[in-house]
Amino acid sequence: MSKQAMTELKQIMNEVSLIGSTAALLGWDERVNMPRNGSAHRANQLAYMAGLLHEKFTANRVGELLKMAEDSPVSKDPLAPDAVNVRELRRVYDKRTKVPNQLVQAIAHAETTGQSVWVKARRDNDFKSFFPHLEKMIELKRQYAEAIGYKDVAYDALIDDYEPGATAKSITVVFSEFRKELVDFVAKIRNAPKKPDVSIVEREFSIDRQRIFGETVAAAIGFPFSEGRLDITAHPFCSGIGPGDCRITTRYNPKHLGQALFGTMHEAGHALYELGLPREHFGTPMGEAVSLGIHESQSRMWENMVGRSKPFWKFFFPLAQQTFYDALGDVKFEDFYFAINDVQASFIRVEADEVTYNLHILLRFEIEQGIFDGSIKPKDLPAVWNEKFTKYFGITPKSDSQGCLQDIHWAAGLFGYFPTYALGNLYAAQFFAKAKKDIPDLDEQFAAGKYSALLDWLRKNIHSQGQRYHAEDLVKVVTGKKLDHKPLMGYLEKKFKPLYGVK
């Protein structure tokens, strides 16, 4: 009976995943191709798909099949694929069955309409027009958190959707020591005797050539264009449609080389994870990513630890000089390397350097906690943002487009998502340190334009594992140690102290 139960359960989950995949395609099209006036109809489409998916996943039959599987030998070995699938499906099923279908559809509808309004509000620096949608989304997410339930604070219910098992308290513990050391380190760099000439990467860079160069780099690190594509959007993202189909996006600045390039590498890192998941397990947790923190570890690793490394540019700098001869023909390698690793306070998160980036996340984490514990009123968000930003960075946004309107996340209802970015940096550093230990000549391979050894290591240790382990357990299994901020601080100090002449 257990085999029959698992077969039927997998069939239902495959159908659920196909619905989710179709919704993902609609979401990708919304942000890449959809005409501006199509948002109202798209909101109805996505709300319908969300309701359909929720209804199918939370059907009584799913609960019956899970109970059969749990009472059978299937669950004997907790790390076997079927046992993992039952464990994780039970966890998600128990959460989703608490949420009314009507609320699911309302959130999905608000996501689409809110994102459409956000695009215009960001462009026009108009928080007032966005505020009603933000307020409505916050209220819907409060209802969602209350429906699911939580032990300490409502925000925990939202975090758990992206980083299972994590809470505001557990994340604060990890971030607290990291914050102190990071703020001190940023201050040292700010007062450092050496500064890069950032004008090197702020010259004229043809968008057509940037696209070609970015595609070349993405292909080199392993992104297969036979299974994906690169498009332009207002806020870069990666969308895993299904096995053999993963879409990435970027945005170009003709007066800055790094923004699109590193954005492309970042999203390609996400795509490599999506495309590396076990395809035979599509539709089940064993074919899905562990958490968004682990997902982010993959993108940040390829963007920063590979893409901003000296070995990487030893190979790609000559090609960059050929591609952008007018801009880089007279530039020395060391000056270019220093310029792409410039560390300074900046307003836009997705354009931040790898040192100060984490401060952007810590700020958002604080604000989200305040929104859901009631200490921050949504209408006060611009003022609160600017006050905290000035405290963290020593500069004040000149507009809300540079401040609280810069990210799409809150328009899309993704409260609880932001802390996974900093967790991703922490995971990435710990994984990368282990990869370099296991592959001693990794730097030499990068300098030769070879990246398959790292990708193979990630495939074996992370991608192929699906959701066999939760994030905190995966870190221990792969590195032998629990998550710690020290590998990331060690990496940053080793790289940036010599560059800036900091002791």
C-alpha positions as CSV (number, residue, x, y, z in Angstrom):
1,M,0.0,0.0,0.0
2,S,2.9,2.4,0.7
3,K,4.1,2.1,-2.9
4,Q,0.7,2.9,-4.2
5,A,0.3,5.8,-1.8
6,M,3.7,7.3,-2.8
7,T,2.9,6.8,-6.5
8,E,-0.4,8.6,-6.2
9,L,1.1,11.3,-4.0
10,K,3.9,12.0,-6.5
11,Q,1.4,12.2,-9.3
12,I,-0.6,14.8,-7.4
13,M,2.6,16.8,-6.6
14,N,3.7,16.6,-10.2
15,E,0.3,18.2,-11.2
16,V,0.8,20.9,-8.5
17,S,4.3,21.6,-9.8
18,L,3.0,21.9,-13.3
19,I,0.5,24.5,-12.1
20,G,3.3,26.3,-10.3
21,S,5.5,26.1,-13.4
22,T,2.8,27.7,-15.5
23,A,2.3,30.5,-13.0
24,A,6.1,31.1,-13.0
25,L,6.0,31.4,-16.8
26,L,3.2,34.0,-16.5
27,G,5.2,35.8,-13.8
28,W,8.3,35.9,-16.0
29,D,6.3,37.2,-19.0
30,E,4.7,39.8,-16.8
31,R,8.1,41.3,-15.9
32,V,9.8,40.9,-19.3
33,N,7.2,41.0,-22.2
34,M,3.7,41.9,-21.0
35,P,2.3,45.2,-22.2
36,R,1.7,47.7,-19.4
37,N,-2.1,47.6,-19.6
38,G,-2.2,43.8,-19.2
39,S,-1.5,43.9,-15.5
40,A,-5.2,43.7,-14.4
41,H,-5.9,40.6,-16.5
42,R,-2.6,39.0,-15.5
43,A,-3.5,39.6,-11.8
44,N,-6.7,37.6,-12.4
45,Q,-4.8,34.8,-14.2
46,L,-2.2,34.5,-11.4
47,A,-4.8,34.7,-8.7
48,Y,-6.7,31.8,-10.4
49,M,-3.5,29.7,-10.7
50,A,-2.6,30.3,-7.1
51,G,-6.1,29.3,-6.0
52,L,-6.0,26.2,-8.2
53,L,-2.6,25.2,-6.9
54,H,-3.6,25.7,-3.3
55,E,-6.8,23.7,-3.7
56,K,-5.0,20.8,-5.3
57,F,-2.2,20.8,-2.7
58,T,-4.4,21.0,0.3
59,A,-7.0,18.4,-0.8
60,N,-8.0,15.9,1.9
61,R,-6.6,13.1,-0.3
62,V,-3.1,14.5,0.0
63,G,-3.4,14.4,3.8
64,E,-4.6,10.8,3.6
65,L,-1.7,9.8,1.4
66,L,0.8,11.4,3.6
67,K,-0.6,9.5,6.6
68,M,-0.4,6.2,4.7
69,A,3.2,7.0,3.8
70,E,4.2,8.0,7.3
71,D,2.8,4.8,8.7
72,S,4.7,2.6,6.2
73,P,8.4,1.5,5.8
74,V,8.9,4.4,3.4
75,S,9.8,6.7,6.3
76,K,12.3,4.2,7.9
77,D,15.4,5.8,6.5
78,P,15.0,9.6,7.1
79,L,17.5,10.6,4.4
80,A,16.0,8.4,1.6
81,P,14.3,10.3,-1.2
82,D,10.8,9.1,-0.4
83,A,11.2,9.8,3.4
84,V,12.5,13.3,2.6
85,N,9.5,13.9,0.3
86,V,7.0,12.8,2.9
87,R,8.7,14.8,5.7
88,E,8.8,18.1,3.6
89,L,5.4,17.6,2.1
90,R,3.9,17.1,5.5
91,R,5.6,20.3,6.8
92,V,4.2,22.4,3.9
93,Y,0.8,20.7,3.8
94,D,0.3,21.4,7.5
95,K,1.0,25.1,6.9
96,R,-1.0,25.5,3.7
97,T,-4.1,23.8,5.0
98,K,-4.4,26.6,7.6
99,V,-4.6,29.3,4.9
100,P,-8.0,30.0,3.3
101,N,-8.1,29.7,-0.5
102,Q,-9.7,33.1,-0.7
103,L,-6.7,34.7,1.1
104,V,-4.2,32.8,-1.2
105,Q,-6.0,34.3,-4.2
106,A,-6.2,37.8,-2.7
107,I,-2.4,37.8,-2.0
108,A,-1.6,36.6,-5.6
109,H,-3.9,39.3,-7.0
110,A,-2.3,42.0,-4.9
111,E,1.2,40.8,-5.9
112,T,0.5,41.4,-9.6
113,T,-1.3,44.7,-9.2
114,G,1.2,46.0,-6.6
115,Q,4.2,45.2,-8.8
116,S,2.7,47.0,-11.7
117,V,2.1,50.1,-9.6
118,W,5.6,49.8,-8.1
119,V,7.3,50.0,-11.5
120,K,5.6,53.3,-12.2
121,A,6.0,54.6,-8.6
122,R,9.7,53.8,-8.6
123,R,10.2,55.5,-12.0
124,D,8.3,58.6,-10.9
125,N,9.6,58.7,-7.3
126,D,6.0,58.5,-6.1
127,F,5.6,56.7,-2.7
128,K,2.1,58.2,-2.3
129,S,0.8,56.3,-5.3
130,F,2.3,53.0,-4.1
131,F,1.3,53.3,-0.4
132,P,-2.3,52.0,-0.7
133,H,-0.9,48.8,-2.3
134,L,1.8,48.4,0.2
135,E,-0.6,48.9,3.1
136,K,-3.0,46.3,1.6
137,M,-0.2,43.8,1.1
138,I,1.1,44.2,4.7
139,E,-2.5,43.6,6.0
140,L,-2.8,40.4,3.8
141,K,0.5,39.1,5.0
142,R,-0.5,39.7,8.6
143,Q,-3.6,37.7,8.0
144,Y,-1.5,35.0,6.4
145,A,0.9,34.9,9.4
146,E,-2.1,34.7,11.8
147,A,-3.6,31.8,9.8
148,I,-0.4,29.8,9.9
149,G,0.4,30.6,13.5
150,Y,3.8,31.3,15.1
151,K,5.5,30.8,18.4
152,D,7.0,34.2,19.1
153,V,6.3,36.9,16.5
154,A,4.2,37.1,13.3
155,Y,7.3,37.8,11.3
156,D,8.5,34.3,12.0
157,A,5.7,32.8,10.0
158,L,6.8,34.8,7.0
159,I,10.5,34.0,7.3
160,D,9.7,30.3,7.5
161,D,8.4,30.4,3.9
162,Y,11.8,31.3,2.6
163,E,14.2,29.8,5.2
164,P,12.4,26.8,6.9
165,G,13.1,26.6,10.6
166,A,14.7,30.1,10.9
167,T,13.1,32.7,13.1
168,A,13.8,36.4,13.7
169,K,15.5,35.5,16.9
170,S,17.8,32.8,15.4
171,I,18.7,35.1,12.5
172,T,19.4,38.0,14.9
173,V,21.9,35.8,16.8
174,V,23.8,35.0,13.6
175,F,23.7,38.7,12.5
176,S,24.6,40.4,15.8
177,E,28.3,39.5,15.9
178,F,28.6,39.9,12.1
179,R,27.0,43.3,12.2
180,K,29.5,44.6,14.8
181,E,32.6,43.3,12.9
182,L,31.3,44.4,9.6
183,V,30.5,48.0,10.6
184,D,34.0,48.3,12.1
185,F,35.6,46.9,8.9
186,V,33.6,49.2,6.7
187,A,34.8,52.2,8.8
188,K,38.4,51.1,8.3
189,I,38.0,50.9,4.6
190,R,36.2,54.3,4.5
191,N,39.3,55.8,6.2
192,A,41.8,53.7,4.2
193,P,44.9,55.4,2.6
194,K,44.3,53.8,-0.8
195,K,41.2,54.4,-3.0
196,P,40.4,52.9,-6.5
197,D,39.9,55.0,-9.6
198,V,36.2,54.0,-10.2
199,S,36.0,56.1,-13.3
200,I,37.6,53.2,-15.1
201,V,34.3,51.3,-15.0
202,E,32.1,54.4,-15.4
203,R,33.1,55.1,-19.0
204,E,31.0,54.5,-22.1
205,F,30.2,50.7,-22.5
206,S,28.0,49.8,-25.4
207,I,24.9,48.0,-24.3
208,D,25.1,45.6,-27.3
209,R,28.7,44.7,-26.4
210,Q,27.8,44.4,-22.7
211,R,25.1,41.9,-23.7
212,I,27.6,39.8,-25.8
213,F,30.2,39.9,-23.1
214,G,27.7,39.0,-20.3
215,E,26.4,36.1,-22.3
216,T,30.0,34.9,-22.9
217,V,30.8,35.0,-19.2
218,A,27.5,33.3,-18.3
219,A,28.2,30.5,-20.8
220,A,31.8,30.1,-19.5
221,I,30.7,29.5,-15.9
222,G,28.2,26.9,-17.1
223,F,24.9,28.6,-17.9
224,P,23.5,26.6,-20.9
225,F,21.6,28.8,-23.3
226,S,20.0,25.7,-24.7
227,E,18.1,25.6,-21.4
228,G,17.8,29.3,-20.6
229,R,17.7,32.8,-21.9
230,L,18.9,36.3,-20.8
231,D,16.4,39.2,-21.0
232,I,16.1,42.8,-19.8
233,T,13.8,43.8,-16.9
234,A,13.4,46.6,-14.3
235,H,14.5,44.5,-11.4
236,P,16.8,41.5,-12.3
237,F,15.6,38.0,-11.3
238,C,15.9,34.3,-12.1
239,S,12.8,32.2,-12.9
240,G,13.0,28.4,-12.9
241,I,10.2,27.3,-15.1
242,G,11.0,23.6,-14.9
243,P,13.6,21.0,-16.0
244,G,15.5,22.4,-19.0
245,D,14.0,25.8,-18.8
246,C,15.4,28.6,-16.6
247,R,15.2,32.3,-17.4
248,I,17.5,35.0,-16.2
249,T,17.3,38.8,-16.5
250,T,19.5,41.8,-16.1
251,R,19.5,45.6,-16.6
252,Y,22.1,47.6,-18.5
253,N,23.8,50.9,-17.7
254,P,25.8,52.3,-20.6
255,K,28.0,54.2,-18.2
256,H,28.9,51.3,-15.9
257,L,30.4,47.9,-16.8
258,G,29.8,46.0,-13.6
259,Q,26.1,46.5,-13.0
260,A,24.8,44.3,-15.7
261,L,27.7,41.9,-15.8
262,F,27.7,41.0,-12.1
263,G,23.9,41.0,-12.1
264,T,24.0,38.5,-14.9
265,M,26.5,36.3,-13.1
266,H,24.4,36.6,-9.9
267,E,21.2,35.4,-11.7
268,A,23.2,32.7,-13.6
269,G,24.3,31.4,-10.3
270,H,20.7,31.0,-9.3
271,A,20.0,29.3,-12.6
272,L,22.8,26.8,-12.2
273,Y,21.3,25.7,-9.0
274,E,17.8,25.4,-10.5
275,L,19.1,23.4,-13.5
276,G,21.3,21.2,-11.2
277,L,18.4,19.9,-9.1
278,P,17.6,16.2,-9.7
279,R,15.2,16.2,-12.7
280,E,14.0,12.8,-11.8
281,H,12.5,14.3,-8.7
282,F,10.7,17.2,-10.3
283,G,7.5,17.9,-8.5
284,T,8.8,16.7,-5.1
285,P,11.0,18.3,-2.4
286,M,13.9,16.2,-3.5
287,G,13.8,18.1,-6.8
288,E,13.6,21.5,-5.1
289,A,16.0,24.0,-3.5
290,V,16.7,23.8,0.2
291,S,15.9,27.4,1.0
292,L,16.4,30.9,-0.4
293,G,19.4,31.4,1.8
294,I,21.1,28.4,0.1
295,H,19.9,29.6,-3.3
296,E,21.4,33.0,-2.6
297,S,24.7,31.3,-1.6
298,Q,25.0,30.0,-5.1
299,S,24.3,33.4,-6.8
300,R,26.6,35.3,-4.5
301,M,29.4,32.8,-4.9
302,W,29.5,33.1,-8.6
303,E,29.0,36.8,-8.6
304,N,31.5,37.8,-6.0
305,M,33.9,35.0,-5.0
306,V,34.3,34.0,-8.6
307,G,33.3,37.0,-10.7
308,R,35.1,39.6,-8.6
309,S,38.2,37.5,-8.0
310,K,41.7,38.2,-9.4
311,P,42.1,34.8,-11.0
312,F,38.8,35.2,-12.9
313,W,39.9,38.5,-14.4
314,K,43.3,37.3,-15.3
315,F,41.5,35.3,-17.9
316,F,38.7,37.7,-18.8
317,F,40.4,41.1,-18.6
318,P,42.2,40.7,-22.0
319,L,38.8,39.8,-23.6
320,A,37.2,42.8,-21.8
321,Q,39.9,45.1,-23.3
322,Q,39.2,43.7,-26.7
323,T,35.4,44.0,-26.4
324,F,35.5,47.5,-24.8
325,Y,38.8,48.8,-26.3
326,D,37.9,52.5,-26.3
327,A,37.0,52.3,-22.5
328,L,39.6,49.8,-21.3
329,G,42.4,49.8,-23.9
330,D,44.6,52.0,-21.7
331,V,43.7,50.5,-18.3
332,K,46.2,48.4,-16.3
333,F,45.0,45.1,-14.9
334,E,45.6,46.0,-11.2
335,D,43.7,49.3,-11.6
336,F,40.8,47.6,-13.2
337,Y,40.7,44.9,-10.5
338,F,40.7,47.5,-7.7
339,A,37.9,49.5,-9.5
340,I,35.6,46.5,-9.7
341,N,36.2,45.9,-6.0
342,D,35.5,49.4,-4.9
343,V,33.9,49.6,-1.5
344,Q,31.8,52.6,-0.7
345,A,28.4,53.6,0.7
346,S,25.8,53.5,-2.0
347,F,22.0,53.8,-2.2
348,I,21.0,50.8,-4.4
349,R,21.2,47.3,-2.9
350,V,21.6,45.4,-6.2
351,E,24.5,47.7,-7.2
352,A,26.3,47.5,-3.8
353,D,29.8,46.1,-3.3
354,E,30.2,42.8,-1.6
355,V,31.3,44.4,1.7
356,T,28.5,47.0,2.2
357,Y,25.8,44.8,0.6
358,N,25.2,43.1,3.9
359,L,24.4,46.4,5.6
360,H,21.6,46.9,3.1
361,I,20.1,43.6,4.2
362,L,20.5,44.3,7.9
363,L,18.6,47.5,7.4
364,R,15.7,45.8,5.6
365,F,15.6,43.1,8.2
366,E,15.2,45.7,11.0
367,I,12.5,47.5,9.1
368,E,10.5,44.3,8.4
369,Q,10.6,43.3,12.0
370,G,9.3,46.8,12.9
371,I,6.5,46.6,10.4
372,F,5.2,43.3,11.8
373,D,5.6,44.1,15.5
374,G,3.8,47.4,15.0
375,S,6.7,49.7,15.9
376,I,6.9,51.0,12.3
377,K,3.8,52.4,10.5
378,P,3.8,51.8,6.8
379,K,3.0,55.5,6.1
380,D,6.3,56.4,7.9
381,L,8.4,54.0,5.8
382,P,10.2,56.7,3.8
383,A,11.3,58.7,6.9
384,V,12.2,55.5,8.8
385,W,14.2,54.2,5.8
386,N,16.2,57.5,5.5
387,E,16.9,57.7,9.2
388,K,18.2,54.1,9.4
389,F,20.1,54.4,6.1
390,T,21.9,57.5,7.3
391,K,22.8,55.7,10.5
392,Y,24.2,52.7,8.7
393,F,25.9,54.3,5.7
394,G,26.5,58.0,6.6
395,I,24.6,59.2,3.5
396,T,20.9,60.0,3.0
397,P,18.8,59.0,0.0
398,K,17.9,62.0,-2.2
399,S,14.6,60.3,-3.2
400,D,12.4,57.4,-2.3
401,S,13.4,55.8,-5.6
402,Q,16.9,55.6,-4.1
403,G,15.4,54.5,-0.8
404,C,12.3,52.6,0.2
405,L,11.0,52.2,-3.4
406,Q,14.1,50.6,-4.9
407,D,13.2,46.9,-4.4
408,I,10.2,45.0,-5.8
409,H,10.0,42.6,-2.9
410,W,7.4,44.4,-0.7
411,A,5.2,45.1,-3.8
412,A,5.3,41.3,-4.3
413,G,4.6,40.6,-0.7
414,L,8.0,39.0,-0.1
415,F,8.3,39.9,3.5
416,G,10.8,37.7,5.2
417,Y,12.8,37.2,2.0
418,F,15.5,39.9,2.6
419,P,17.4,38.2,5.5
420,T,18.1,35.2,3.2
421,Y,20.4,37.5,1.1
422,A,22.8,38.0,4.0
423,L,22.4,34.4,5.1
424,G,23.3,33.5,1.5
425,N,26.6,35.4,1.8
426,L,27.4,33.6,5.0
427,Y,26.6,30.2,3.5
428,A,28.6,31.1,0.3
429,A,31.8,31.9,2.2
430,Q,31.6,28.7,4.2
431,F,30.9,26.6,1.2
432,F,33.6,28.3,-0.9
433,A,36.2,27.9,1.7
434,K,35.5,24.1,1.8
435,A,35.5,23.9,-2.1
436,K,38.9,25.6,-2.2
437,K,40.2,23.1,0.4
438,D,38.8,20.2,-1.6
439,I,40.1,21.6,-4.9
440,P,43.5,23.1,-4.1
441,D,44.2,24.5,-7.6
442,L,40.8,26.3,-8.0
443,D,42.4,29.7,-8.5
444,E,44.7,28.3,-11.2
445,Q,41.7,26.8,-12.9
446,F,39.8,30.1,-12.8
447,A,42.8,31.9,-14.3
448,A,42.7,29.4,-17.1
449,G,39.0,30.1,-17.8
450,K,37.9,26.7,-16.3
451,Y,35.0,26.7,-13.9
452,S,33.6,23.2,-14.3
453,A,35.4,21.8,-11.2
454,L,33.6,24.3,-8.9
455,L,30.3,23.6,-10.6
456,D,30.8,19.9,-10.3
457,W,31.6,20.3,-6.6
458,L,28.4,22.3,-6.1
459,R,26.3,19.8,-8.1
460,K,27.6,17.0,-5.9
461,N,27.4,18.6,-2.5
462,I,24.5,21.0,-2.8
463,H,22.4,20.8,-6.0
464,S,21.9,17.1,-6.1
465,Q,20.8,17.0,-2.5
466,G,17.4,18.7,-3.1
467,Q,15.8,19.2,0.3
468,R,17.4,16.1,1.9
469,Y,18.8,18.4,4.6
470,H,17.5,21.7,6.0
471,A,19.9,24.6,5.5
472,E,21.5,24.5,8.9
473,D,22.1,20.8,8.5
474,L,23.4,21.0,5.0
475,V,26.1,23.5,6.1
476,K,27.2,21.0,8.8
477,V,27.2,18.0,6.4
478,V,29.1,19.9,3.7
479,T,31.6,21.9,5.8
480,G,31.7,19.9,9.1
481,K,30.7,23.1,11.0
482,K,27.6,25.0,11.8
483,L,26.9,28.3,10.1
484,D,29.3,31.0,11.3
485,H,30.1,34.6,10.3
486,K,33.8,34.1,10.6
487,P,34.5,32.5,7.1
488,L,32.8,35.5,5.5
489,M,34.7,38.1,7.6
490,G,37.9,36.2,7.0
491,Y,37.3,36.2,3.2
492,L,36.5,39.9,3.2
493,E,39.5,40.8,5.3
494,K,41.9,38.7,3.2
495,K,40.7,40.2,0.0
496,F,40.1,43.9,0.9
497,K,42.8,44.7,3.4
498,P,45.6,44.5,0.9
499,L,43.6,46.4,-1.7
500,Y,42.9,49.3,0.6
501,G,46.1,49.2,2.7
502,V,44.2,48.4,5.9
503,K,45.9,46.6,8.7
